[in-house]
């Protein structure tokens, strides 16, 4: 059996140093001891921002040896992630973007132990988008905390953007995982023990990232495999324009309600299993591509 704590594998974009700090603390509290990280900075990222983020990572004791720059092609994240997984070696790999904070139905050690005992090589999760109480794409301060700054959780990604909300959150090292960590082809994990993937993407600055994606992918400056990333970004931008710069947290389809990182949302097992089983990609998109990949 492979019961050592999983190695966290992640490709980090130019996020706020405070978010990286909160992210590392969250996973260390879950029992993660080893990190395999790559940092990628697209051409528009100022050198000062890059240096500040790498200095923060170093101060946190996170590895900063693998740093790349340049265009954020659709395949960039996958190639970097797979290289990190090779470096991580055998055992369980925890896969989480820098804006994704997992909450599990049991301690992490028990989740991986149960998976091995039942012959599951992967553990799945489902995304829950976190937003400010009034739907603004808000700045936040470390002293405020993510739960207070973004207290609402709902289903923005798949019900509005038509993106894939399914996530592979844990995978044994020999399991291939698709782009965006959405699928592990040929693997069928337990559908009743889905982790909650709290998705803190909808912060100040994200609109510039989305507009840049649309522009760079449309022009061919960044290579895409399907139009899914562009179309999902466009849906969000159009929604924000219709609602005067905010996400409509009152829309009942999106099911926003108060949630916290320290426990699963009420009735999460049934809700997540139902969404996971019913979700299908829209015709114009392909499974495995979604707006939830790290921000370029």
Beta strands, then each sheet from edge to edge (+ up, - down):
strand 1: 7-12
strand 2: 34-41
strand 3: 67-69
strand 4: 92-95
strand 5: 100-103
strand 6: 122-131
strand 7: 152-154
strand 8: 166-172
strand 9: 195-199
strand 10: 257-258
sheet 1: 3+ 2+ 1+ 4+ 8- 6+ 7- 10+
sheet 2: 3+ 2+ 1+ 4+ 8- 6+ 9+ 5-
end
